Amino acid sequence: MGRWRRKSMGVSCELGFLNMAAPLSVEVEFGGGAELLFDGVKKHQVTLPGQEEPWDIRNLLVWIKKNLLKERPELFIQGDSVRPGILVLINDADWELLGELDYQLQDQDSILFISTLHGG
């Protein structure tokens, strides 16, 4: 019985591992003044950790808020999305053509956030 238990524990661990999405390396870039909310840093090469669900833009925004955003989150995030006036490009394509928040990130994707909101 001990042998069966060890084997079944190994299988469950393996199955749990197979359900994990691999870590992703993506480039996140901010422009049009949005970089000021991120200590003035425009480009960030980030590695998103493996997790049970595939990474999508919705999860990326939570990660960005927690790990990169330095000040005034209300100028970048509204609800679970970016605030109106921020254009989002994924691999140089408008995110509206790719499913917006539901777009599933791929390794080496480039995500660009451009603020169109300027003081005057």
JOQUINOR-V851155 format. One record per backbone hydrogen bond with DSSP energy under -0.5 kcal/mol. NH is the residue of the N-H (numbers start at 0). CO is the residue of the C=O. E is the energy in kcal/mol with one decimal. If there is no record, write none. Layout:
nh->[NH;NH]
co->[CO;CO]
e->[E;E]
This chain:
nh->[4;5;6;7;8;9;10;11;12;13;14;15;16;17;18;19;20;23;25;25;26;27;27;28;29;30;33;35;36;37;38;39;40;40;41;43;45;45;47;47;50;56;57;59;60;61;62;63;64;65;66;67;68;69;70;74;75;76;77;80;82;85;86;86;88;89;90;90;92;94;96;97;98;99;101;102;104;104;107;108;110;111;111;112;113;113;114;114;115;117]
co->[0;1;2;3;4;5;6;7;8;9;10;11;12;13;14;16;50;47;23;45;108;25;43;110;41;112;30;32;33;34;35;34;34;37;39;27;25;43;23;45;20;102;100;55;56;57;58;59;60;61;62;63;63;36;36;71;72;72;80;77;75;82;84;113;111;92;88;109;89;87;93;94;94;94;98;99;54;102;24;105;26;88;109;28;86;111;30;112;84;115]
e->[-2.3;-2.1;-2.1;-2.9;-2.4;-2.3;-2.1;-2.2;-2.1;-2.4;-2.9;-2.3;-2.2;-2.3;-1.2;-1.3;-3.8;-1.9;-0.6;-2.5;-2.6;-0.5;-3.0;-2.9;-2.1;-2.6;-1.6;-1.6;-1.7;-1.7;-0.7;-2.1;-0.5;-1.8;-0.6;-2.5;-2.8;-0.8;-3.2;-0.6;-0.7;-1.3;-2.0;-2.4;-2.5;-1.4;-2.3;-3.1;-2.5;-2.0;-2.6;-2.7;-2.5;-2.7;-1.2;-2.2;-1.8;-3.3;-2.8;-1.7;-1.9;-1.2;-0.6;-3.0;-2.7;-3.1;-0.6;-3.4;-1.6;-2.4;-1.8;-1.2;-0.6;-2.7;-2.2;-1.7;-2.2;-0.6;-3.5;-2.0;-3.2;-3.0;-0.5;-2.9;-2.7;-0.5;-2.3;-0.5;-3.1;-0.6]
